[in-house]
Amino acid sequence: MQEEKKYLIEWVQRFLNNRNMIFRTIESIERHGVYDLLVKQKAKQQFVLAEPVLTKGALNMLDAEKNILLACFNTEENFRFMIENWKQLAACQNLTMYFVNPESEPDKKWIIAPYVHQKICDNASLKTGLRAMFETVMPLTAEKIKSLIKQKE
């Protein structure tokens, strides 16, 4: 599991650095003791939590006072976890979730801010809408994740 976490942290850091070439808002990205990364921006700080597999432990790391980016692999299991824990995720006003598959075409990630999405979505179609977003990125399996990591080595 450590390799998967390291891979995901590196992917998020590369993604943020690449995006920063356009927006130029990041002052630094550094390792953090409690969270995986601390992104210092001109206007705010963002704490990055990379969780290859979403668990209750990740939910315990959410803090309403912090701006948190929660990154995970785009797997069916992580999607189901999000659905099952939607109320708790949507209660965190400053949470942004990235569901990642670095080899997907054309999109490598989909992003959702559960708090904002809950404000604008119809509860009757919540699961269907989230499923449509999930399917914009090819889902990963445990075997495919291991293959990604081996390719990197």
N, C-alpha and C positions, 0 to 999 in steps of 0.2 A: 504493500500500500504506500510505502514511503516514496517509491519511484513514481507512482501515479501522482502523488501530491506535488513532488518536486517538478514533474513535467507540467502540471497545471499552473503552478506558480510562475514558472518560466514563460509559459504561453501568455498568461495575463500580463506579465511585465513587458514582454515584447509587443503585445497588442497595444497597451497603454502608451508605450514609447512611440510606436508608429503613429498612433492617433495624435499624439502630442506634436508631431511634425507639422500638423495642420493647425491645431488649436493653440499651441504654445502656452498652455496654462499650468503645466506641471513644473514645479521647481525641483523636486527630488522624489525618488522612489527608493525606499530603504526597507531592510528587514525590520520586523517588529517583534517584540517579545510575546505578546498575547495573540495578535493576529499575524498573518503571514507577511504582509507588506503594509507599509504606511506610505500613502501617496500624498505628498504635500503639494497643494496647488495654491495659486495666488489667492483664491477666495475661500478655500476650505481644505480640510484634510479628509482623506478617504482611507478607510481600513479595508484591506483585502483579506478575505477568508477563502482559501482554496480547499474545497472538499470534493474529492473525486466521487465519493458516495455520500449522499446527504443522509444525515442521522439526527437524532434528537440532540446530540452534542453540538451540532452546528446551530440548531435552534437556540440552544443555551448561550451561544456567543453573540446573538443579536442583541443590540443595545439601542433603544429608541433615541438616545442622545448622540449616537455616532452615525456618520455617513458610511455605510458598509456596502462593499461589492462582494457578493457571494458567488464564486465561480465553481461550476461543477461540470462533469461530462454530460453530454446529451444522451442519456440512457433512459430506457423505459422505466427503470427503477427510480431514478431521480425525478422523472416526470410524475410518477405515482406518489412519491413522497411529497412533492410540492402540492399536489391536489389534496392529499390527506391532511396536510398541515397548512392549508391555504389561509385559514383565519389568523393563525399566529404570524405567518409571513406578511399578510396584508396589514397587520397591526403595526408593523415596523415602518414608520413613515419615510425613513431615509435609506431603505434597502433597495439595491438593484441586484438582480440575479442574471448571470451569464451562463447559458447552457452551451457547451463548447464541443465541437468535433473538428479538429484541425485539418482533417482530410475531406470534409464534406464539400460538395460543389452544388450550387455556386456559393451558398452562405456557410460560413464556418462557425457561426454562433447566432443565437437569438437572445434577446435581452428583454427583461421584463422588470418593471417596478411594481410589485404586488399592491402596494398601498394606492398608487395612482390607478392601476388597472381596476381595482375593486371599486373605486369611485365612479368610473365611467362605464363599467360593464353591467350587463344584465345577468343576475345570478342564475337564471334559467339556462343561459347559454355559456356560462363560464367555462365549463369543462370542454365543450366543443370548440370554443375560441382558443383556449390554451392548447388544445390538441393541434389545431391548425397552425399555431405558431411553432410548436414542437416539430411538426413535420416539415417545416421549411429547412431544417438542418437534418442531414442523415443521422439516424440514431446509432449509437455505439453499443457494442457488447463488451463484456469483460475480456474476451479473447482479442478483439480488435484493439482495445486499449493496451494490452500487453504487446501487441504487434507494433503499435505506435512508439512505445518506449524502446523496444528493441531496435527499431529503425534509427532512432536518435543516437543510440550508443555507437 
